[in-house]
């Protein structure tokens, strides 16, 4: 990744023109994953701005921000998955998220997206973003039903999504405002090419940066995320 040399989260190739404007929105962040030759092999783009709900300083579950996880194909970027994130209320005060796969509808009728993970991470301590569709999963950081949710039965009518069985991936995520040391683990059975692994890395990066995107708007973002601002102190 070609990020800012001193960036504590080294995922970003571009922070866009993010500022803390009176309008209060966080948008335009993008991530590009390159292979060893420098070719882009996956990307994540913030497609829905992170904005506070009316009369509040937090991104709500009813109006989450979102990222598209993209893979190259046919000379362009194609959507592979969608990540939504928000700030939970109450004692948990965590980062809520939902990740779903976007079906490739080329040559077929449109199909419903498949939810693979939906849970909460601590905003202060962080945690692990996990996709594990095994029968023994505890549901704390996985799909709440232990298998993809969508139209059709699991393994029937969901091809190629029935390929996602057992442990799929995990990624470490630090709490907001902290220096991230991200690590991503992917099951070898789900990686057939560089683009497969890169897509999971882009997803992990989007989760990691959502921790900052969902930070309370009453608080100031880290300077790496608002580098165009004149910061005092």
Helices and strands as residue ranges (DSSP letters): E 12-14, E 25-26, E 30-34, E 40-48, E 50-51, G 61-63, E 65-73, E 76-87, E 94-101, E 114-122, E 127-132, G 161-163, E 167-173, E 184-186, G 188-190, H 194-213, G 223-226
